[in-house]
Amino acid sequence: MHNAQGPELDGWRRSVARQAPRAIVAVFLTAALVLGQPVRALAQKAPPEGFSELVGRVAPAVVNVSTRKDVTAAQQEPNVPMPQFPPGSPFEEFFKEFFDRERQQQQQDPQPRRSFSLGSGFVIDSAGFVVTNNHVIAEADEITVIFSDDREFPAKLVGRDTKTDLALLKIDSPQPLPHVEWADSDKIKVGDWMIAIGNPFGLGSTVTAGIVSARGRDIRAGPYDDFIQVDAAINRGNSGGPSFDLDGKVFGVNTAIFSPSGGNVGIGFAIPANLARPVIDSLMKSGKVARGWLGVRIQSVTNDIAESLGLPQPEGALVASVSPGGPAAKSDIQAGDVIVAFDGKSINRMRSLPRIVAETSIGKAAPVKLWRKGQEKTVTVTLGQLPDDEQLAELGNPQQEVPSAQPQAKVEALGLTVSGLTPELRTQYSLGEDAKGVVVTEVTGGSPAAEENLRPGDLIVEIGQEEVGSPPEVAAKVNQAKQEGKKSLLLLVDRQGDLRFVALRLQGS
């Protein structure tokens, strides 16, 4: 039987097929308009046909860094313990004789043996300055720089910086050496093409290619972590080598990999050029790194802290304390301020501030935008030079005399009991004579105070960025916050000299 609907159905199908592309475009346009996104053609860069020309220009400046360490006989003691066997086993006597013979040989031959390791680096100046990682040359007794044409040069250490894991070497050559330039790493975008050159596993000059995978990675390697993540193959021995953009400039120093197996899994990390360059310049000039210093202890701004401060977004760096005599103390920066911008650069995350301050010139008068008591305020601070670790440890926080002790108060909205300072409480909680505030004597389980890990012996110094010196003052501040409809309250807590801000929820609000 002939189907009467056949020709009409076929015609409908052909019509739909002709209209389909236009329909898809219309749907796309409608979706874009609904999402509020402008529709525009993207100017896509064509992928490179190859990297041979780029590699030919920059590879001569990339070097292998070979180090030698003299290992003493004591350091050569076998790390592997002698296997344990059942009593009377014939293997027990065999292994005992073997290990005894090794120890006797080491004692008879006290000459140190040599341990070698390999890494990478690159020449940054025609005079022979070579950049590498500090961990590549750490504890080395001898450093040799090897070029891809097999020329070898003994190198001396100009300086190192453990905080960024960078080191600068110097080699002497009768002729100017090939060198590369730094890129502006702030202009590097996620998705950009890149190449890495280094000396993986000691194989010699090796080129790998990939893209920039991410920015701003914090891998807990140091105080100024701001790594660029790349997916070019990076392995052991690539450390200290450069990552290049397509202009042949160094945008990063390859430093670390994430790998459960120790081999490449496509996650490598490079120190941004804009962080490395001032460190290397400082090492080149003086052999040490001089960094800007603000003189504050900071902490992150959580959602609760932002709400308690009236800050629109949980951003910036909250000043927990100010170092006496430091640059911040000489300006108008105070504990409780939130630094939202420094020297014209926004502080979106707390950990951005130390890096930005460190990169700022010493002695520069930098504007600092603060959030203080519900409004923005701009002050100017003249940066000092970051003291060394020992000097920083000696810098304490100023403390003032304590008001007279007051009776206890139970603050149910916070879930804690506080008391004025008495000689007995000072002795019980090892509080110094210069301690101030009210002391926490009890914390209710499951309360907001317990959730934020407050404990007996903690001192509450401020509430709502105003000093408190007695239990009635604490109770009054809490009641006032509840009447104003606040959901949380900001406390400045002193735990054995360690100041930190804590935002506590108000129960029943």
Long-range contacts (C-beta under 8 A, 24 or more apart in sequence): 47-193, 48-193, 48-246, 51-195, 51-207, 51-209, 54-195, 54-244, 54-246, 54-248, 55-195, 55-197, 55-207, 57-248, 58-180, 58-197, 58-242, 58-244, 58-248, 59-148, 59-197, 59-205, 59-207, 60-147, 60-148, 60-149, 60-178, 61-122, 61-123, 61-177, 61-178, 61-179, 61-180, 62-120, 62-121, 62-122, 62-123, 62-148, 62-180, 62-197, 62-198, 62-205, 62-241, 62-242, 63-120, 63-121, 63-122, 63-123, 63-130, 63-145, 63-146, 63-147, 63-148, 64-118, 64-119, 64-120, 64-121, 64-145, 64-146, 64-147, 64-199, 64-202, 64-204, 64-205, 65-118, 65-119, 65-120, 65-121, 65-130, 65-132, 65-136, 65-137, 65-143, 65-144, 65-145, 65-146, 65-155, 65-169, 65-199, 65-240, 66-116, 66-117, 66-118, 66-143, 66-144, 66-145, 66-146, 67-116, 67-117, 67-118, 67-119, 67-136, 67-137, 67-140, 67-142, 67-143, 67-144, 68-114, 68-115, 68-116, 68-140, 68-141, 68-142, 68-143, 68-144, 69-114, 69-115, 69-116, 69-117, 69-139, 69-140, 69-141, 70-112, 70-113, 70-114, 70-115, 70-141, 71-112, 71-113, 71-114, 71-115, 72-110, 72-112, 73-106, 73-107, 73-109, 73-110, 73-111, 73-112, 76-106, 76-113, 77-103, 77-106, 78-102, 118-199, 118-202, 118-237, 119-199, 119-237, 119-238, 119-239, 119-240, 119-241, 120-197, 120-198, 120-199, 120-237, 120-238, 120-239, 120-240, 120-241, 120-254, 121-145, 121-169, 121-240, 121-241, 122-179, 122-180, 122-197, 122-240, 122-241, 122-242, 122-250, 123-177, 123-178, 123-179, 123-180, 124-179, 124-180, 124-181, 124-182, 124-250, 124-280, 125-179, 125-284, 126-176, 126-177, 126-178, 126-179, 127-176, 127-177, 128-153, 128-170, 128-171, 128-172, 128-173, 128-177, 129-158, 129-168, 129-169, 129-170, 129-280, 129-284, 130-155, 130-168, 130-169, 130-170, 130-171, 131-166, 131-167, 131-168, 131-169, 131-240, 131-242, 131-253, 131-276, 131-280, 132-166, 132-167, 132-169, 132-239, 132-240, 133-165, 133-166, 133-167, 133-239, 133-240, 133-253, 133-255, 134-160, 134-161, 134-162, 134-165, 134-166, 134-167, 135-165, 135-239, 136-167, 136-239, 136-240, 137-167, 137-169, 143-169, 145-169, 145-171, 148-204, 148-205, 158-283, 158-284, 158-287, 159-283, 159-286, 159-287, 159-288, 159-289, 160-283, 161-279, 161-283, 161-289, 162-222, 163-222, 163-223, 163-224, 163-289, 164-222, 164-224, 164-271, 164-275, 164-276, 164-279, 165-221, 165-222, 165-255, 165-271, 166-253, 166-271, 166-276, 166-279, 166-280, 166-283, 167-240, 167-283, 168-280, 168-283, 168-284, 180-242, 180-244, 180-248, 180-249, 180-250, 181-249, 181-250, 182-249, 182-250, 182-251, 182-273, 182-276, 182-277, 183-244, 183-245, 183-247, 183-249, 183-250, 183-251, 183-273, 184-251, 184-273, 184-274, 185-228, 185-251, 185-252, 185-272, 185-273, 185-274, 185-275, 186-272, 186-274, 188-212, 188-215, 188-228, 188-245, 188-251, 188-252, 188-272, 190-214, 190-215, 192-245, 192-246, 193-245, 193-246, 194-230, 194-232, 194-243, 194-244, 194-245, 194-246, 194-251, 195-232, 195-243, 195-244, 196-230, 196-232, 196-233, 196-234, 196-238, 196-241, 196-242, 196-243, 196-244, 196-254, 196-268, 197-241, 197-242, 197-244, 198-234, 198-237, 198-238, 198-239, 198-240, 198-241, 198-242, 198-254, 199-237, 199-238, 199-241, 200-233, 200-234, 200-235, 200-236, 200-237, 200-238, 201-235, 201-236, 201-237, 202-237, 203-237, 208-232, 208-233, 208-234, 210-266, 213-266, 213-267, 217-269, 218-351, 219-256, 219-258, 219-269, 221-255, 221-256, 223-354, 224-275, 224-354, 224-355, 224-358, 225-351, 226-272, 226-275, 226-352, 226-355, 227-255, 227-256, 227-269, 227-270, 227-271, 227-272, 228-252, 228-269, 228-270, 228-271, 228-272, 229-267, 229-268, 229-269, 229-270, 230-254, 230-268, 230-269, 230-270, 231-266, 231-267, 231-268, 232-268, 233-264, 233-266, 233-268, 234-264, 234-268, 235-263, 235-264, 236-262, 238-268, 243-270, 249-273, 252-276, 274-359, 275-355, 275-359, 278-359, 290-362, 290-385, 290-386, 291-357, 291-358, 291-359, 291-362, 291-385, 291-386, 292-357, 292-358, 292-359, 292-360, 292-361, 292-362, 292-364, 292-383, 292-384, 292-385, 292-386, 293-326, 293-327, 293-357, 293-362, 293-383, 293-384, 293-385, 293-386, 293-387, 294-326, 294-327, 294-328, 294-333, 294-353, 294-357, 294-381, 294-383, 295-322, 295-323, 295-325, 295-326, 295-327, 295-328, 295-329, 295-384, 295-395, 296-320, 296-321, 296-322, 296-323, 296-326, 296-328, 296-333, 296-339, 297-321, 297-322, 297-323, 297-499, 298-339, 298-350, 298-353, 298-354, 299-350, 299-500, 299-501, 300-349, 300-350, 301-338, 301-350, 302-503, 304-488, 304-503, 304-504, 304-505, 305-488, 305-490, 305-501, 305-503, 307-486, 307-487, 307-488, 307-503, 308-464, 308-486, 308-488, 308-489, 308-490, 308-503, 309-338, 309-371, 309-374, 309-465, 309-490, 310-374, 311-338, 311-371, 315-340, 315-347, 315-348, 315-349, 316-340, 316-347, 316-348, 316-350, 316-371, 317-347, 317-350, 317-352, 317-353, 318-350, 318-501, 320-492, 320-499, 320-500, 320-501, 321-397, 321-499, 322-397, 323-395, 323-397, 324-395, 324-396, 324-397, 324-398, 325-395, 326-384, 326-395, 327-381, 327-382, 327-383, 327-384, 328-381, 330-381, 330-382, 331-368, 331-379, 331-380, 331-381, 331-382, 332-377, 332-379, 333-368, 333-370, 333-379, 333-381, 334-372, 335-462, 335-492, 335-499, 336-372, 336-462, 336-465, 336-490, 336-492, 336-501, 337-370, 337-371, 337-372, 338-370, 338-371, 338-372, 339-368, 339-369, 339-370, 340-369, 340-370, 340-371, 340-376, 341-367, 341-368, 341-369, 342-366, 342-368, 342-369, 343-367, 343-368, 357-383, 358-386, 372-465, 373-465, 396-497, 397-497, 397-499, 399-432, 399-434, 399-435, 399-436, 400-434, 400-436, 401-434, 401-436, 402-434, 402-435, 402-436, 402-437, 402-469, 403-436, 403-469, 403-470, 404-470, 406-438, 406-469, 406-470, 406-471, 406-472, 407-471, 408-441, 408-471, 409-471, 409-472, 409-474, 409-475, 410-442, 411-474, 411-475, 411-478, 412-444, 412-507, 413-478, 413-482, 413-506, 413-507, 413-508, 413-509, 414-447, 414-448, 414-449, 414-478, 414-489, 414-504, 414-506, 414-507, 415-443, 415-444, 415-446, 415-447, 415-448, 415-449, 415-450, 415-507, 416-440, 416-442, 416-443, 416-444, 416-447, 416-449, 416-454, 417-441, 417-442, 417-443, 418-460, 418-471, 418-474, 419-471, 420-469, 420-470, 420-471, 428-457, 429-456, 429-457, 430-457, 430-496, 431-457, 431-459, 435-459, 435-494, 436-461, 436-467, 436-469, 436-494, 437-461, 437-462, 437-467, 437-468, 437-469, 437-494, 438-468, 438-469, 438-470, 438-471, 438-473, 438-474, 447-507, 448-504, 448-505, 448-506, 448-507, 449-504, 451-505, 452-502, 452-503, 452-504, 454-493, 454-502, 454-504, 457-495, 457-496, 458-493, 458-494, 458-495, 459-493, 459-494, 459-495, 460-491, 460-492, 460-493, 460-494, 461-492, 461-493, 461-494, 461-499, 462-490, 462-491, 462-492, 463-489, 463-490, 463-491, 463-492, 464-489, 464-490, 465-490, 465-492, 478-506, 481-506, 482-506, 482-508, 482-509, 485-509
